[in-house]
Amino acid sequence: MILSALLTSVGINLGLCLLFFTLYSILRKQPSNAIVYEPRWVAEEKSEQRSQFSFERLLPSSGWVRRAWQLSEEELLSISGLDAVVFMRIFIFSLKVFAFAGTIGVFILLPINYLGDFSDLANKSLDSFSISNVTSGSNRLWIHFCAVYVFTAFVCYLLYFEFNYISSKRIAYFYASKPQPHQFTILVRSIPVSSGISVTESVQNFFTEYHSSTYLSHSVVRQSGKLQQLLSDADKLNRRLVRLKSTNRARERLRRDGFLGLFGHKVDLLDYHEKKLQDLEDNMRIEQSSLVGKEVPAAFVSFKSRYGAAVALHIQQRVNPTEWVAEPAPEPQDVHWPFFSASFIKRWICKFVVVVTYISITVLFLIPVFIVQGLTNLSQLETWFPILEGILSIAFVSEVITGYLPSLILQMFLLFVPPVMLMLSSIQGHIAFSRIEKSSCFKLLGFTIWNVFFANVLSGSALYQVNVFLEPKEIPRVLAEAVPAQASFFIAYVVTSGWTGTSNELVRLFPLICNFIKRRLSGKAGDDFEVPSIPYHSQIPKIAFFGLLGVTYFILAPLILPFILVYFCLGYIIYHNQLLNVYAPKFETGGKFWPVVHSSTIFSLILMQIIAIGIFGLKELPLASGFCVPLPVLTLIFNDYCQKRFLPIFQAYSAEVLALFLSDQYTLSMLRAMQCLIKKDRDDQNDPSMVEFLNELVTAYRDPVLMPIQYSGRNDRNTSLLHAAEV
Amino acid sequence: MILSALLTSVGINLGLCLLFFTLYSILRKQPSNAIVYEPRWVAEEKSEQRSQFSFERLLPSSGWVRRAWQLSEEELLSISGLDAVVFMRIFIFSLKVFAFAGTIGVFILLPINYLGDFSDLANKSLDSFSISNVTSGSNRLWIHFCAVYVFTAFVCYLLYFEFNYISSKRIAYFYASKPQPHQFTILVRSIPVSSGISVTESVQNFFTEYHSSTYLSHSVVRQSGKLQQLLSDADKLNRRLVRLKSTNRARERLRRDGFLGLFGHKVDLLDYHEKKLQDLEDNMRIEQSSLVGKEVPAAFVSFKSRYGAAVALHIQQRVNPTEWVAEPAPEPQDVHWPFFSASFIKRWICKFVVVVTYISITVLFLIPVFIVQGLTNLSQLETWFPILEGILSIAFVSEVITGYLPSLILQMFLLFVPPVMLMLSSIQGHIAFSRIEKSSCFKLLGFTIWNVFFANVLSGSALYQVNVFLEPKEIPRVLAEAVPAQASFFIAYVVTSGWTGTSNELVRLFPLICNFIKRRLSGKAGDDFEVPSIPYHSQIPKIAFFGLLGVTYFILAPLILPFILVYFCLGYIIYHNQLLNVYAPKFETGGKFWPVVHSSTIFSLILMQIIAIGIFGLKELPLASGFCVPLPVLTLIFNDYCQKRFLPIFQAYSAEVLALFLSDQYTLSMLRAMQCLIKKDRDDQNDPSMVEFLNELVTAYRDPVLMPIQYSGRNDRNTSLLHAAEV
């Protein structure tokens, strides 16, 4: 790729970014778009109502940028929880890394690589700015060598600092947290059931016998797939009904009952929906009564103290380790198990199936990527489609195709991957949204690195070299040959996927269009909207991948660094804004996503070092190549230390809770200690809130489908009686 | 190697074995050898005294074989503990495997491989009996293919059965065990010490605060290296004194005080030793008093119940996981830490140093092995030492050299390895003999497989192919070419190292000679002998390696199987006898050595399958080669299941103890429950023995060097007063 092609691509994307920013500035001020751009505030009914038309509404403004920039970490923590803070720390960390790398890269490495004439700059190949331009055996390469060492040391220092910082944040977060049901609960699976005894009795017997002083209650898991569907339908219907009742305009309540409300008889929607809801409720009651028998040998067991839960978690293993398998319970609203299985063997088999499927998907995905690669090759395209020859000969079109189209098509394909990975992770046996997302995070990261980085690198230069991974000795040489050749592709990728992709995140084009269509069709939108949550599993791998590109190309093609730095700046502003206005946290893992970023950075460093070993070898500087060999080893040792030093804080939630709340060893003293922490002003004679909490805990993990049904205006007393009877 | 050379080697070794058996039969009846052949009974003073000379003493007999054969598992368990039982299970397991493999190998595979004429059998190369003799593409190879599948399935079944059996044994053993100090104790390291507070106070504060209901006592670790030396000297001297006093013959008490008792003045040994002992004691007292300050930030912490210890072990992790690092305590007599370190960082660095050293040693060791390989090549030898030409041309000599010498020299080199591995394992930071031995076991196994198996296989055929391990794709082909070529070497190895080595174990040549020399010199032996313990760390890898040879060569050269079967029969008899008469257990791990054997067998299976893939490829049967590919995967999956199913039982001692003694959750009920288990006849009103046990527990982990010194006939009351004061 020549410089002018790159500049075209940068120009197009810069234009798109500006367009998106302007669009956002205007669109966000339209009241009808509030549920797209400010769903959090709409849900909390704090959104400013700008129903009157004013000219100001049509002018772009930049006040939101200032607000996003000024958002402090404490504010973010109180608004969106620790996970959001950790998410933003990825940007801060990356900005630090690439500010340093960019300075070295642009002011030291780039001039050294170039060292040529400045005539005809526009037609210069981008290779002139990369390490390929340095003559073999040149002593200038020693500067690159030093850069590798300095950069590694700097990144390791930052990684340590960041891990330490986030650990302390996590600890502080737990210190400050109120008692939460999942801290007091464990999930027990593979409960052995003898004939004649129900699972409930079995659990009751086991825990009252062995954990009598701390055991509080339990709720057995039931097969409730069908009921869950009914419940979510009823929920939706109910929400719509509430909205309908609140709007007093009779006109809106009349609607045709046929397809999309366009055909059929006119009916009163209120009556129509109420009747439907009642039917649903009856259905659900029948299901509920039939469900009692469908017990699964798994149960949520709650304890009177965090200490009790942790002891049971670590200790209640029986002689046969495949029975009474315990794991920490997720938050009640976080529970999600479309593929829940209580049996040890089944889960074990599922894991293997998932691993095999994951590998197959990752390998098969190469095919579309190769086609995309073919598109960047103009002459190939002309051979395939001779008709296009005329169009492709236009300079601008050819520049668009080489500079922009390939990565766009790649993006389209990549869109389908995150849902598949989520599916795989849930089949794998994770029992909570947060854990499924974390597992998908790792899967997607591996997928992206393989399919975007390695596939492009190896297919671009020599497709048949994919089997280099079967000859470890050859890896540095092959990578050193192939990676620099793809520098221009990845610069274009950063600009397209990074810049425009992030700006698109700001405008939320897809939800905007959906909202528009819905509003046109149903007249009034927003009767059943949900506040979205940030999809960590797809965002974190994307961000981490740009980090990987930057680190890998740091010495090879430092020209990429400014573009990456711009990407992280954009990301910092935009995600701050989105976390503030759009996304509400669905769960709280307490920063458990950080280790993903740490691992990915370590991997990037090692990849960079291996390529450095290869490139110094290729450039006939075997001494430098040899001196680079200790680097990956040192990096791995550093990583091992970090894992030992910090990972336990992130892993076993309960091991740590006990360190933090060691004083809650005995229920009574715990009650007091925790009360002191939470509300200093309460007298510590009796602890009504804690007692209340423990009462709530009893029902926290009851399957929501088993709760008494109370939509259609029945008597409330009736329901609470039912409730009381069950408790 | 031709058949006659093999037969020569077998003949020599069979002769040696018979010689050793006869020697043993005679020597064991000589009273002076009792401390060599029956040290256990001498120590317990149960050895039959045959002081009178009788003619029967000079006749070989075989009664001991019958006795060893008839020894049941229950008897062995009561005599030598569970570790010895598990050790013997290795032989039983191997006998089952190779009885099956031998039957298939000798009666099905061997005839198929041979299928030739029987003329000039003596000069037939051993290759005629191996798979190399089957023509490429022959359909007969499908029988080998079936054999691989059937054998894998059979071994996996046996592995599962055995793991299950030993797990149940381990559990039964714990059920039956009396309360032991190490079950109630943990070792805590990296105790943070603030200025002004001693380690003792720090531990006391921590555990009384957070584990107040279960905490019993603790003893801080001290730097006592010098004192330990003094103590062991004093111990030895004291034992000698006791012996001297018991022998009333004045003549023996007079001896010269110079070199080896041969020169110098004649002195009364009793007075001489007593004076020396008193000096030592005074030295020790001075050391003891100076030791109080030398506290190390580590301590043994004892609890009132197993439950308390397990809870503290799993839970007392603090916010910083590198502080208050807990691990289960070993048995008091098992504690051994020449390189103890309390600091987390130091131990972490030590581990890395050990890993690097281990790899270097393993690689450097190849040099002597290559020299040994050179010796098997007669023409090479003649070129090096032309003088030998005459001798080497004698058929017998050349057969001895090719058949016997190489493996003997290899053995000599291998003798030095186990102590080095022990040293490495103790530097690594293990704190008990048992753990050091287990770690060395793994190290030695890896060392043996690499240096005996791979080095011979790869150097014998093509030395330069060592770097095949950098090209994973090539491994099956290279191994399939190289491994069958070394079949004759390994048959000779089994006969030499296996048969003769094991018979040598019976005769205990080295201790016998030592004992003889000592008796000659000092007139009377046995005044300071110790009952030896079986060196698991060197024996288990040796036995496992013969298993590996048998499994690997099962389809390649089934001729090796009968020899291996004989080896395991010999081993079964001989080790039964030695466990009965010679070795006393030094520690009890409860069968923790079994997972080593399991892993080694899985590794052997996979190696065999990889070679099968390669050999079917070489023999132009790609279909069979392809159908073998799922085998290693299935084996690994099977292994993963076994690890999940059984390993937790072997790993965390305390996690399991709690499952077993779950009823000892509260001290009082525990006291009763355990008493019931141990002694049904004791009334459970008050539990004097448990109280006594807890009293003993307080001092169980006190450094022996800090105990009051009481050798030279001082007043006993004095010591016990001291003792009481310390408690």
Chai-1 contact restraints between the chains, C-beta under 6 A:
chainA,res_idxA,chainB,res_idxB,connection_type,confidence,min_distance_angstrom,max_distance_angstrom,comment,restraint_id
A,I171,B,V319,contact,1.0,0.0,6.0,A-B,restraint_1
A,Y210,B,L662,contact,1.0,0.0,6.0,A-B,restraint_2
A,A310,B,I315,contact,1.0,0.0,6.0,A-B,restraint_3
A,V311,B,V311,contact,1.0,0.0,6.0,A-B,restraint_4
A,H314,B,H314,contact,1.0,0.0,6.0,A-B,restraint_5
A,I315,B,A310,contact,1.0,0.0,6.0,A-B,restraint_6
A,I315,B,L658,contact,1.0,0.0,6.0,A-B,restraint_7
A,Q317,B,A655,contact,1.0,0.0,6.0,A-B,restraint_8
A,Q317,B,A659,contact,1.0,0.0,6.0,A-B,restraint_9
A,R318,B,A659,contact,1.0,0.0,6.0,A-B,restraint_10
A,V319,B,I171,contact,1.0,0.0,6.0,A-B,restraint_11
A,V319,B,A659,contact,1.0,0.0,6.0,A-B,restraint_12
A,P321,B,P648,contact,1.0,0.0,6.0,A-B,restraint_13
A,T322,B,R645,contact,1.0,0.0,6.0,A-B,restraint_14
A,L470,B,P472,contact,1.0,0.0,6.0,A-B,restraint_15
A,L470,B,K473,contact,1.0,0.0,6.0,A-B,restraint_16
A,E471,B,E471,contact,1.0,0.0,6.0,A-B,restraint_17
A,P472,B,L470,contact,1.0,0.0,6.0,A-B,restraint_18
A,K473,B,L470,contact,1.0,0.0,6.0,A-B,restraint_19
A,R645,B,T322,contact,1.0,0.0,6.0,A-B,restraint_20
A,P648,B,P321,contact,1.0,0.0,6.0,A-B,restraint_21
A,A655,B,Q317,contact,1.0,0.0,6.0,A-B,restraint_22
A,L658,B,I315,contact,1.0,0.0,6.0,A-B,restraint_23
A,A659,B,Q317,contact,1.0,0.0,6.0,A-B,restraint_24
A,A659,B,R318,contact,1.0,0.0,6.0,A-B,restraint_25
A,A659,B,V319,contact,1.0,0.0,6.0,A-B,restraint_26
A,L662,B,Y210,contact,1.0,0.0,6.0,A-B,restraint_27
